[in-house]
């Protein structure tokens, strides 16, 4: 095992102990006068939890790639650790602490965790600033991020863990990091055109998610020089998508032409419906259960040979469930598809959580990357954040001029139920 990987194992043990598991050589997490693991409900209003540095257990261990540390003020992490969003928040926190404790103790900043389910976002921002935060990470939900963006008091730079529209740009030291399906749809649009497929159709769920993803895809496709010929929506609660498929592929028009011809001739003809011939691609974003129904039905309606693209939601790492997705092309995070960093983190989490770790929870990976971004942002105070470049579990991360964190994803195609990486 490499020196850096041994160090990550030891740091993981410390982080997991801070989450309440019984592992040795670990620091305490304090909440007020009592010691408790992060996220433990308290009887009174929760303010913050302070992560104390553990004793150095791996002197001289090297820092994992793309992580740098500098001295200076502490980091404040704002998450709704209690209440209805607690499961998501705890997964993010676990990932954040995993990356945080992979930093050398000598260069590791202080960390305080604030429970936004127990206090307003404005109160958390005020207290974190007063407590000496040099960077705020969070909050998590869209509603909380909107409230944070509207906060008018003094605060340090902030990396939110969701994104909303209509907020000040990065000139206000506000950076937005999100697992946005719209950004995935834009990457799909660029990939479609790069693959030489310039004209096609879309099938999307009939809900707000589907409308947002389709709008982002359509806009980016046009900007890249492609054309969306038609689109149709389907009821995600149904199992029969014949109507929208036949509409968008114009199968119903082929059948109507046959019926008219039979009426004119007065006889029944041997007939096989045909789909429209100008479709070079199909964009079919959706959740995995719907995709497993949609893909076979597209094959039934003569579109099995048409390159079909989806977003990351279409894929679940279960080869027994993905046989029906054969041929589907999609972008996804390294955490789902693999890589060197992923292998190191998985080895460490498997050792630290012997009864079952974070598995492929994308929110764990999101929290891990939030800590890596926070570390990188701290290394360039007052600098140009658009020069930042971080390899993460959720993608290769950069920051756009408007402050949004961009994730460059990996590409795969399902073959025999397994994802195969594409160039």
Secondary structure, DSSP 8 states (H G I E B T S, - for coil): --HHHHHHHHHHHHHHHHTT---SS---EEETTEE--TT---SS---EEEE------STT----TT-----SSEEEEEE--SSTTHHHHHHHHHHHHHHHTTS-TTT---EEEEETTSS-HHHHHHHHHHTTEEEEE---SHHHHHHHHH--S---EEEESS--SS---GGGSEEE----HHHHHHHHHHHHHHTT--EEEEEEESSHHHHHHHHHHHHHHHHTT-EEEEEEEE-TT-S--HHHHHHHTTHHHHHHHHHHHHHHHTS---------S---EEE----HHHHHHHHHHHHHTT-TTS-EEE-GGG--S-TTT-GGGTT-EEEE-HHHH--HHHHHHHHHHHHH-TT---TT-HHHHHHHHHHHHHHHHHTTTTS-GGG-EEE-SS-EEEE-TTSBEEEE-EEEEEETTEEEE--
